[in-house]
Amino acid sequence: MSLSSLLAEKLSGVQKMHPAYFASVMATGILALASELLALTHVALLLTWLNVGLYVALWFLTAWRIARYPRDFSADLFHHGRCVGFFTAVAATNVLGNQVLVVLKMPTIPFALWGFGIVLWAVLTYGIFTILTVKSAKPGLETGINGGWLVAVVAAQSVSVLGTALTAWAGEYAEPMRLFTLAMWFGGGMLYVCIIALIFYRYMFFSLEPSDLAPPYWVNMGAMAISTLAGASLVVEAKQSVLLEPLLPFLQGLTILFWSTASWWIPMLLTLGAWRHLLRRVPITYDPLYWGLVFPLGMYATCTIRLARDVIMVDYLQPLSWTFYIVGILTWSAAFWGMTRRLARGLSETALVESA
């Protein structure tokens, strides 16, 4: 058997690979950043280098899928449930850029990743939403929307977070960059309002089966957590920005609103999770969509640290940050172990596959 044939056989599972697999990079990256903020430097370094490998591997698998299975890739772009998973590539790119900047102290590569992330965001945002708008056959709201749609918000806010962090190295372009990241922050907030209204309506007025409450519903909270992080970053920049300084009270207030909204979701999501797994007996088995649970946990820990340190200047939120960090690390470990076990069986056994 030739090398190309052997590779094709081993990678046959990539045909149905879920577009949201880049959430594993998002989850690993945000826990690395939380580790750095909590002075766990060695953990941050380990997760960062691991994430570089994950990011490169996923782009290789994505390129292979596009080349070998273009019809399956195209079908995902037109699928209401799966297409939003592509936004994880945007957030993964920007989260990795933040890791390289904060953990490895290397500003050049993050600029390149930020530029790539902006291009990805623009192409996917306007491409996917245009496709979903003009396609003739559309599902009903009860089957067409899920928490994964809010990854579009996460993608926009990730562009804002990395861009704001890079202004320290932008020189004369710092102020235009601040305007751009401010606009992305506001735009992401607007998009959250639009999508969460539909999700809440779906909660309240349509029947929910346990299978409907997949892990990406935790992005209800995660999208607000990353919005909090983006707001805290802008608050820090306001002290040295002609544009942002007059907006400082508004930035602080809106950032606290975002964090409060993220906090509100946590008891609700825990209650629904208990109903799904304890009352309705849905077993917990590895699913690539569980990375959509790990990321919000790590992001909440990170944004709470930044909120307490940079926005409201208090120290009594530290136990809350540590709690979510520890839970996030444990959940990440379980998800990583599950993914490793699947991959050990070989990609040809559809280790990367998951339904919408």
C-alpha positions in Angstrom: 0.0 0.0 0.0 1.4 3.4 -1.0 1.9 6.2 1.6 -0.9 8.3 0.1 -3.3 5.4 0.2 -2.4 4.6 3.8 -2.8 8.3 4.8 -6.2 8.4 3.0 -7.4 5.3 4.9 -6.3 6.6 8.3 -7.9 10.0 7.7 -11.2 8.7 6.3 -13.0 9.8 9.5 -12.2 13.4 8.6 -15.0 13.2 6.1 -17.6 13.9 8.8 -15.4 15.9 11.1 -17.5 18.4 13.1 -16.6 22.1 12.2 -16.7 23.0 15.9 -13.5 21.0 16.7 -11.5 24.2 17.0 -13.3 24.7 20.3 -10.6 22.4 21.7 -8.1 25.1 20.9 -10.3 27.8 22.4 -10.7 25.7 25.6 -7.0 24.9 26.0 -6.0 28.5 25.2 -8.3 30.2 27.7 -7.2 27.9 30.5 -3.6 28.7 29.6 -4.4 32.4 29.9 -6.2 31.8 33.2 -3.1 29.9 34.4 -0.9 32.8 33.6 -3.1 35.2 35.4 -3.1 33.0 38.5 0.8 32.8 38.3 0.8 29.1 37.3 3.4 29.8 34.7 4.5 26.2 34.0 0.9 25.1 33.4 0.4 28.1 31.1 3.5 27.2 29.1 2.5 23.5 28.8 -1.0 24.3 27.6 0.3 26.9 25.2 2.7 24.6 23.4 0.1 21.8 23.4 -2.3 24.3 21.8 0.1 25.2 19.1 0.2 21.5 18.1 -3.6 21.2 18.3 -4.1 24.3 16.1 -1.7 23.2 13.4 -3.2 19.6 13.4 -6.7 20.9 13.1 -5.9 23.1 10.1 -4.2 20.2 8.5 -7.2 18.0 9.0 -9.5 20.9 7.8 -7.4 21.3 4.6 -7.5 17.6 4.0 -11.2 17.5 4.4 -11.7 20.4 1.9 -9.4 18.7 -0.6 -10.8 15.2 -0.3 -14.4 15.7 0.7 -15.5 19.1 -0.6 -19.2 18.0 -0.8 -19.3 17.2 2.9 -17.5 20.5 3.8 -20.0 22.4 1.6 -22.9 20.6 3.2 -21.8 21.8 6.6 -21.8 25.4 5.4 -25.5 25.1 4.5 -26.5 23.2 7.6 -28.2 25.4 10.3 -26.9 23.3 13.1 -23.3 22.7 12.0 -22.4 25.8 10.0 -21.9 27.9 13.2 -19.2 25.5 14.3 -16.9 27.2 11.7 -16.8 30.3 13.9 -14.7 28.3 16.4 -11.8 28.7 14.0 -12.0 32.4 14.4 -12.0 32.3 18.2 -9.3 29.7 18.2 -7.0 31.8 16.1 -7.4 34.9 18.3 -7.2 32.9 21.6 -4.0 31.3 20.4 -2.7 34.8 19.5 -3.4 35.9 23.1 -1.5 32.9 24.4 1.5 33.7 22.3 1.4 37.3 23.4 0.8 36.9 27.1 2.4 33.6 27.9 5.3 33.5 25.4 5.8 37.3 25.3 6.0 37.3 21.4 4.1 40.2 19.8 4.9 39.6 16.1 3.1 36.3 15.6 -0.1 37.6 17.4 -0.3 40.4 14.9 -0.3 37.9 12.1 -2.8 35.7 13.9 -5.0 38.7 14.5 -5.0 39.7 10.8 -5.8 36.1 9.9 -8.6 36.1 12.5 -10.1 39.3 11.1 -10.2 37.8 7.6 -11.7 34.6 8.9 -14.3 36.5 10.9 -15.4 38.6 7.9 -15.6 35.7 5.5 -17.4 33.4 7.8 -19.8 36.0 9.3 -21.0 37.5 6.1 -20.7 34.2 4.2 -22.6 32.0 6.6 -25.3 34.5 7.5 -25.8 35.2 3.8 -26.1 31.5 3.0 -28.6 31.0 5.7 -30.6 34.0 4.7 -31.0 33.2 1.0 -31.3 29.4 1.1 -34.9 28.3 0.3 -35.2 25.2 2.6 -35.0 26.2 6.3 -35.7 24.3 9.5 -38.1 25.5 12.2 -36.8 27.4 15.2 -37.1 24.4 17.4 -34.5 22.4 15.4 -32.6 25.2 13.6 -31.1 27.1 16.5 -28.9 26.0 19.5 -26.4 27.5 21.8 -23.7 27.0 19.3 -25.0 29.9 17.3 -23.5 32.2 20.0 -20.0 31.2 18.9 -20.5 33.9 16.3 -20.5 36.3 19.2 -17.5 34.7 20.7 -15.7 35.0 17.4 -16.3 38.8 17.2 -15.3 39.4 20.8 -12.1 37.3 20.4 -11.1 39.8 17.6 -11.7 42.6 20.0 -9.7 41.0 22.9 -6.6 40.3 20.9 -6.7 43.6 19.0 -7.0 45.6 22.2 -4.1 43.7 23.7 -1.9 44.4 20.7 -2.4 48.2 20.8 0.6 48.5 23.2 2.8 47.5 20.2 0.8 49.4 17.5 2.5 52.9 17.8 0.6 55.5 15.8 -2.0 52.9 14.8 -3.1 52.3 18.4 -6.0 54.7 18.4 -7.6 53.4 15.1 -7.2 49.9 16.5 -9.0 50.9 19.6 -11.9 52.2 17.6 -12.0 49.0 15.6 -11.9 46.8 18.7 -14.6 49.0 20.4 -16.8 48.6 17.4 -16.3 44.8 17.4 -17.2 44.7 21.1 -20.4 46.7 20.5 -21.2 44.6 17.5 -20.7 41.3 19.3 -23.0 42.6 22.1 -25.7 43.5 19.6 -25.4 40.0 18.0 -25.7 38.4 21.4 -29.0 40.2 22.0 -30.4 39.0 18.7 -29.4 35.4 19.1 -30.1 34.9 22.8 -33.7 36.2 22.3 -34.3 33.4 19.8 -32.7 30.8 22.1 -34.7 31.9 25.1 -37.9 31.9 23.0 -37.0 28.4 21.9 -36.5 27.4 25.6 -39.9 28.8 26.7 -42.2 27.9 23.9 -41.0 24.7 22.3 -40.7 21.2 23.8 -37.2 20.3 24.9 -35.8 16.8 24.8 -32.7 15.9 26.8 -30.8 15.5 23.5 -31.6 19.1 22.6 -29.6 20.4 25.6 -26.2 19.7 24.1 -23.1 21.1 25.8 -22.9 24.2 23.4 -25.7 25.7 25.3 -23.0 26.7 27.8 -22.0 29.2 25.3 -25.0 31.2 26.5 -22.8 32.0 29.4 -19.4 31.9 27.6 -20.4 34.5 25.0 -21.1 37.0 27.9 -17.9 35.9 29.7 -15.7 36.8 26.7 -17.6 40.0 26.3 -16.7 40.8 29.9 -13.0 40.1 29.1 -13.2 42.4 26.0 -14.7 45.1 28.1 -12.1 44.8 30.9 -9.4 45.1 28.2 -11.0 48.3 26.9 -11.3 49.7 30.4 -7.5 49.3 30.8 -6.8 51.0 27.5 -9.2 53.9 28.4 -6.5 55.4 30.7 -4.3 56.2 27.7 -6.8 56.8 24.9 -8.5 60.0 23.8 -11.3 57.9 22.3 -12.0 55.7 25.2 -11.4 57.9 28.2 -14.7 59.8 28.0 -16.5 56.5 27.7 -14.9 55.0 30.8 -18.0 55.0 33.0 -20.0 53.5 30.2 -17.4 50.8 29.5 -17.2 49.9 33.2 -21.0 49.7 33.5 -21.5 47.6 30.4 -18.7 45.3 31.4 -20.3 44.6 34.7 -23.6 44.0 32.9 -22.0 41.4 30.7 -20.4 39.7 33.7 -23.7 39.7 35.6 -25.5 38.2 32.6 -22.9 35.4 32.4 -23.3 34.8 36.1 -27.1 34.6 35.8 -26.8 31.8 33.3 -24.7 29.5 35.5 -27.4 28.3 37.9 -29.9 27.9 35.0 -27.4 25.8 33.0 -26.5 23.7 36.0 -30.2 23.0 36.6 -30.9 22.0 33.0 -27.7 19.8 33.1 -29.0 18.1 36.2 -32.4 17.5 34.5 -30.7 16.1 31.5 -28.2 13.7 33.1 -29.7 12.9 36.6 -33.5 12.9 35.9 -33.5 11.9 32.2 -30.5 9.6 32.5 -28.5 10.8 29.5 -25.1 9.3 29.9 -22.0 11.5 29.9 -19.7 10.1 27.1 -17.1 11.9 25.0 -18.5 14.2 22.4 -16.5 16.9 20.6 -19.2 19.3 21.4 -18.2 19.1 25.1 -15.3 21.5 24.3 -18.1 24.0 24.0 -18.6 23.5 27.8 -14.9 23.6 28.8 -14.3 27.0 27.1 -17.1 28.9 29.0 -15.8 27.6 32.3 -12.3 28.7 31.6 -13.5 32.0 30.2 -15.6 32.8 33.2 -12.6 32.2 35.5 -10.5 34.5 33.2 -13.0 37.3 32.9 -13.7 37.3 36.6 -10.0 37.7 37.4 -9.8 40.6 34.9 -13.1 42.2 36.1 -11.9 42.1 39.8 -8.5 43.5 39.0 -9.1 46.0 36.2 -12.8 47.1 36.4 -14.1 47.1 40.0 -10.7 46.7 41.8 -11.7 44.1 44.5 -10.1 40.9 45.8 -13.1 39.1 47.1 -13.9 37.5 43.8 -10.7 35.5 43.8 -12.2 32.3 45.3 -14.8 32.4 42.5 -12.1 32.6 39.9 -10.2 29.7 41.4 -13.3 27.6 41.6 -14.1 27.9 37.9 -10.5 27.5 37.0 -10.3 24.2 38.9 -13.6 23.0 37.4 -12.4 24.1 34.0 -9.1 22.2 34.3 -10.9 19.0 35.5 -13.4 19.3 32.7 -10.6 19.9 30.1 -8.8 16.9 31.4 -11.8 14.7 31.0 -12.5 16.0 27.5 -8.9 15.7 26.4 -8.7 12.1 27.8 -11.9 11.3 25.8 -10.5 12.8 22.6 -7.2 11.0 23.0 -8.9 7.6 23.5 -11.0 8.2 20.4 -8.0 9.2 18.3 -6.0 6.2 19.6 -8.5 4.0 17.8 -7.6 5.7 14.6 -9.2 8.5 12.6 -10.6 5.9 10.2 -13.0 4.9 13.0 -14.7 8.3 12.8 -13.1 9.6 16.0 -13.7 13.1 14.9 -17.4 12.7 13.9 -20.3 14.0 15.8 -23.9 14.9 14.9 -25.3 18.4 14.8 
